[in-house]
């Protein structure tokens, strides 16, 4: 399942990120800002339960999240999407998966996997650039190896190439993918077109 998160304001923020003249500091600020907009949409799909609270006037019905959540950024670029989730859910648990792409084979190489206890929890994987989909799929496999079902995992990206979406939905059947833009294609070096370059480098200023 693919959910597009669209609005003119998100497109405005994406335009800043795409611009090669955008400074590293403004890129980082804009990524953090857009993470709020993304988180608000993704969290609509969480499960909630009805509760009662006491207002200053009377007792009132309300909602509470009915399931514990873990956010798992794929390092490094995934760090750019953390802020919105953490601000909305200050006590949310976090894991980290480190993968880098072998530039000869374009396959992901794992160098870190740190996850809290995942039993009976929902997982949101943050991977801003869904290019080939190989890194996202590898990260999800690491999470599934801990006993998490695919229906309890969501993948959140900023931009997605059609090739990556196709590959990921084939390898991870039943996965719910969120993205702000379905891009044109991948180039010969497997970078997203038009894309915004290397999100990790631009976010970190390296």
C-alpha positions in Angstrom: 0.0 0.0 0.0 1.3 3.4 -1.0 0.1 6.7 0.7 1.1 10.0 -0.9 1.4 12.8 1.6 0.6 15.9 -0.6 -0.1 19.6 0.0 1.1 22.9 -1.6 3.0 23.7 1.6 4.9 20.3 1.6 5.7 21.0 -2.1 7.0 24.4 -1.1 9.3 22.8 1.5 10.4 20.1 -1.0 11.4 22.8 -3.5 13.7 24.3 -0.9 15.3 20.8 -0.3 15.6 20.2 -4.1 17.4 23.5 -4.7 21.2 22.9 -5.1 21.8 26.4 -3.8 20.1 25.7 -0.4 22.7 25.9 2.3 23.4 22.9 4.6 21.9 24.8 7.6 18.7 25.7 5.7 18.5 22.1 4.3 18.7 20.7 7.8 16.1 23.1 9.2 13.7 22.4 6.3 14.1 18.6 6.7 13.2 19.0 10.4 10.2 21.1 9.5 8.9 18.8 6.9 9.2 15.9 9.4 6.4 17.5 11.5 4.1 17.5 8.4 5.0 13.9 7.6 4.6 12.7 11.2 1.2 14.2 11.5 -0.1 12.3 8.5 1.6 9.0 9.3 0.3 9.0 12.9 -3.2 9.2 11.6 -2.8 5.5 10.7 -1.9 4.5 14.3 -4.5 2.7 16.4 -6.2 4.6 19.1 -8.5 3.8 22.0 -11.3 5.8 23.7 -10.6 7.1 27.2 -12.1 9.5 29.6 -10.3 12.6 31.1 -11.4 15.2 33.6 -11.4 18.7 32.1 -11.5 21.7 34.4 -15.3 21.6 33.8 -16.4 18.0 33.4 -15.5 14.5 32.4 -14.9 14.2 28.6 -14.3 11.4 26.1 -10.9 11.4 24.3 -8.4 9.2 22.6 -5.1 7.6 23.6 -2.7 5.7 21.4 -3.4 2.0 22.0 -0.1 0.6 21.0 3.6 1.3 21.8 5.6 2.7 18.9 9.2 2.5 17.9 10.8 4.8 15.3 13.8 3.4 13.4 15.8 5.8 11.2 18.2 4.3 8.6 21.4 6.1 9.2 22.4 8.7 8.3 19.7 10.4 6.2 16.9 8.9 8.3 17.9 11.2 11.2 16.4 14.1 9.3 12.9 12.7 9.8 13.1 12.0 13.5 12.3 15.4 14.9 8.6 15.5 14.1 7.9 12.1 15.6 9.9 12.8 18.7 8.2 16.2 19.3 4.8 14.7 18.9 5.6 11.6 21.0 8.4 12.6 23.5 8.5 9.2 25.0 8.6 7.2 21.8 11.2 4.4 21.7 14.0 4.6 19.1 16.2 2.1 17.3 18.9 2.7 14.7 19.9 0.8 11.7 23.1 1.7 9.8 23.5 0.7 6.2 25.7 2.1 3.4 25.4 1.4 -0.3 28.2 -0.5 -2.0 28.8 1.8 -5.0 29.8 -1.2 -7.3 26.8 -3.5 -6.6 24.3 -0.9 -5.2 23.6 -3.4 -2.5 23.2 -2.3 1.2 26.0 -3.2 3.7 25.0 -3.3 7.4 27.2 -1.7 10.0 24.8 -1.2 12.9 21.5 -2.6 14.2 20.4 -1.4 17.6 16.7 -2.0 18.4 14.8 -2.0 21.7 12.4 -4.9 22.5 10.0 -5.1 19.6 7.5 -7.6 20.8 3.9 -6.4 20.4 5.0 -3.0 19.1 4.5 -1.1 15.9 7.6 0.0 14.0 8.0 3.1 11.8 11.1 2.9 9.6 12.5 6.3 8.4 14.3 6.3 5.0 14.0 9.7 3.3 15.3 8.6 -0.1 13.6 5.4 -1.4 15.7 4.8 -4.5 16.3 1.1 -5.3 14.5 0.0 -2.2 17.3 -2.4 -1.3 18.3 -0.5 1.9 14.8 -0.2 3.1 14.1 -3.9 2.4 17.3 -4.9 4.2 16.4 -2.8 7.3 12.9 -4.3 7.3 14.4 -7.8 7.1 16.5 -7.0 10.2 13.3 -6.0 12.1 11.4 -9.0 10.9 14.2 -11.2 12.1 13.3 -10.0 15.6 9.8 -11.4 15.2 7.9 -8.3 13.9 5.2 -9.0 11.4 5.1 -6.9 8.2 1.7 -5.6 9.0 3.2 -3.9 12.1 5.8 -2.1 10.1 5.5 1.2 8.1 8.1 2.7 5.9 8.3 6.5 5.7 10.2 8.3 2.9 10.5 11.8 1.6 10.9 10.9 -2.0 10.4 7.6 -3.8 11.5 6.3 -7.2 9.0 4.1 -9.0 11.7 1.4 -9.2 12.2 1.4 -5.5 8.5 1.2 -4.7 8.0 -1.7 -7.1 11.0 -3.5 -5.7 10.0 -2.9 -2.1 6.4 -3.9 -2.5 7.6 -7.1 -4.2 10.1 -8.0 -1.5 7.9 -6.9 1.5 4.4 -7.8 0.6 1.8 -6.0 2.7 4.1 -3.1 3.7 2.5 0.3 4.1 4.8 2.9 2.4 4.4 6.7 2.9 6.1 9.3 0.7 5.7 13.0 -0.3 6.6 12.5 -3.9 6.7 9.7 -6.4 9.7 10.8 -8.6 10.5 10.3 -12.3 13.1 7.5 -12.2 16.6 6.5 -11.1 19.6 7.5 -13.1 22.5 5.2 -14.1 24.1 5.7 -10.7 20.9 4.8 -8.9 20.2 8.3 -7.7 16.6 9.6 -7.7 15.6 11.9 -10.6 14.9 14.8 -10.1 15.5 14.1 -6.4 17.6 16.3 -4.2 21.1 14.7 -4.2 22.5 12.9 -1.2 20.1 13.7 1.7 22.6 12.4 4.3 25.5 14.5 3.1 23.3 17.6 2.7 21.7 17.2 6.1 25.0 16.5 7.9 26.9 19.1 5.9 29.6 16.6 4.7 
